[in-house]
Amino acid sequence: ATTPAALEFALLQSWLASSSALQLPLHQIESQQQAKGIELQRLLLQDHLQHRGNGDVGPA
């Protein structure tokens, strides 16, 4: 099964290779990649927590 994180990563790869991204100045690519990367990290953590199941996940 494809996870939301895997889908987000594929979308990020696709966007970086797109003609619209290739026309952007580098600072805009970096800014958008950073935002998309934060979302990807959030989804990876969410997938991890769901994989652990219900219960104690340790201190916050």
GROMACS elastic network, one bead per residue, 0.5 to 0.9 nm:
[ bonds ]
;  ai    aj funct       b0    kb
    2     5     6  0.82021   500
    2     6     6  0.62301   500
    2     7     6  0.67672   500
    3     6     6  0.51496   500
    3     7     6  0.63128   500
    3     8     6  0.86271   500
    3    43     6  0.87268   500
    3    44     6  0.88034   500
    3    47     6  0.74103   500
    4     7     6  0.50801   500
    4     8     6  0.61068   500
    4     9     6  0.86118   500
    4    40     6  0.86520   500
    4    43     6  0.65462   500
    4    44     6  0.81559   500
    4    47     6  0.78565   500
    5     8     6  0.50260   500
    5     9     6  0.61330   500
    5    10     6  0.86163   500
    5    39     6  0.86233   500
    5    40     6  0.57762   500
    5    41     6  0.78453   500
    5    42     6  0.83154   500
    5    43     6  0.50275   500
    5    44     6  0.54448   500
    5    45     6  0.89321   500
    5    46     6  0.86751   500
    5    47     6  0.73823   500
    6     9     6  0.50969   500
    6    10     6  0.62309   500
    6    11     6  0.86303   500
    6    40     6  0.84458   500
    6    43     6  0.88171   500
    6    44     6  0.84020   500
    7    10     6  0.51065   500
    7    11     6  0.61808   500
    7    12     6  0.86359   500
    8    11     6  0.50240   500
    8    12     6  0.61758   500
    8    13     6  0.86791   500
    8    36     6  0.81772   500
    8    37     6  0.89999   500
    8    39     6  0.81504   500
    8    40     6  0.61629   500
    8    43     6  0.82277   500
    9    12     6  0.50338   500
    9    13     6  0.62322   500
    9    14     6  0.85662   500
    9    36     6  0.87562   500
    9    37     6  0.83821   500
    9    40     6  0.66514   500
   10    13     6  0.50929   500
   10    14     6  0.60862   500
   10    15     6  0.85078   500
   11    14     6  0.50158   500
   11    15     6  0.59861   500
   11    16     6  0.85483   500
   12    15     6  0.50682   500
   12    16     6  0.61298   500
   12    17     6  0.86845   500
   12    33     6  0.76093   500
   12    36     6  0.70597   500
   12    37     6  0.82125   500
   12    40     6  0.89239   500
   13    16     6  0.52317   500
   13    17     6  0.64207   500
   13    18     6  0.87159   500
   14    17     6  0.52609   500
   14    18     6  0.61357   500
   15    18     6  0.50077   500
   15    19     6  0.84003   500
   15    20     6  0.80408   500
   15    21     6  0.64581   500
   16    19     6  0.84725   500
   16    20     6  0.86689   500
   16    21     6  0.57590   500
   16    22     6  0.72430   500
   16    29     6  0.79455   500
   16    33     6  0.82657   500
   17    20     6  0.85072   500
   17    21     6  0.68221   500
   17    22     6  0.68825   500
   18    21     6  0.53566   500
   18    22     6  0.62836   500
   18    23     6  0.88999   500
   19    22     6  0.50421   500
   19    23     6  0.64818   500
   20    23     6  0.53826   500
   20    24     6  0.68496   500
   21    24     6  0.52857   500
   21    25     6  0.84842   500
   21    28     6  0.88837   500
   21    29     6  0.68899   500
   22    25     6  0.81345   500
   22    26     6  0.88671   500
   22    29     6  0.85999   500
   24    27     6  0.81804   500
   24    28     6  0.63336   500
   24    29     6  0.65081   500
   25    28     6  0.55506   500
   25    29     6  0.66100   500
   25    30     6  0.89365   500
   26    29     6  0.50543   500
   26    30     6  0.61720   500
   26    31     6  0.86034   500
   27    30     6  0.50935   500
   27    31     6  0.61485   500
   27    32     6  0.86587   500
   28    31     6  0.50503   500
   28    32     6  0.61130   500
   28    33     6  0.83394   500
   29    32     6  0.52667   500
   29    33     6  0.58427   500
   29    34     6  0.83906   500
   30    33     6  0.50711   500
   30    34     6  0.59982   500
   30    35     6  0.86874   500
   31    34     6  0.52034   500
   31    35     6  0.64640   500
   31    36     6  0.87478   500
   32    35     6  0.51736   500
   32    36     6  0.61204   500
   32    37     6  0.83786   500
   33    36     6  0.50449   500
   33    37     6  0.58008   500
   33    38     6  0.85313   500
   34    38     6  0.62428   500
   34    39     6  0.87584   500
   35    38     6  0.52488   500
   35    39     6  0.65235   500
   35    40     6  0.87524   500
   36    39     6  0.51427   500
   36    40     6  0.61997   500
   36    41     6  0.87391   500
   37    41     6  0.61831   500
   37    42     6  0.85884   500
   38    41     6  0.51146   500
   38    42     6  0.62545   500
   38    43     6  0.87110   500
   39    42     6  0.50219   500
   39    43     6  0.62406   500
   39    44     6  0.86357   500
   40    43     6  0.51180   500
   40    44     6  0.61744   500
   40    45     6  0.86989   500
   41    44     6  0.50115   500
   41    45     6  0.62446   500
   41    46     6  0.85541   500
   42    45     6  0.52145   500
   42    46     6  0.61452   500
   42    47     6  0.86401   500
   43    47     6  0.60657   500
   43    48     6  0.85056   500
   44    47     6  0.51126   500
   44    48     6  0.61989   500
   44    49     6  0.87083   500
   45    49     6  0.61682   500
   45    50     6  0.85802   500
   46    49     6  0.51359   500
   46    50     6  0.61579   500
   46    51     6  0.85176   500
   47    50     6  0.51416   500
   47    51     6  0.60844   500
   47    52     6  0.86915   500
   48    51     6  0.50370   500
   48    52     6  0.63244   500
   48    53     6  0.88628   500
   49    52     6  0.50907   500
   49    53     6  0.65264   500
   49    54     6  0.83924   500
   49    57     6  0.77778   500
   50    53     6  0.51504   500
   50    54     6  0.76958   500
   51    54     6  0.89770   500
   52    55     6  0.80270   500
   52    57     6  0.80133   500
   54    57     6  0.83113   500
   56    59     6  0.85058   500
   57    60     6  0.81931   500
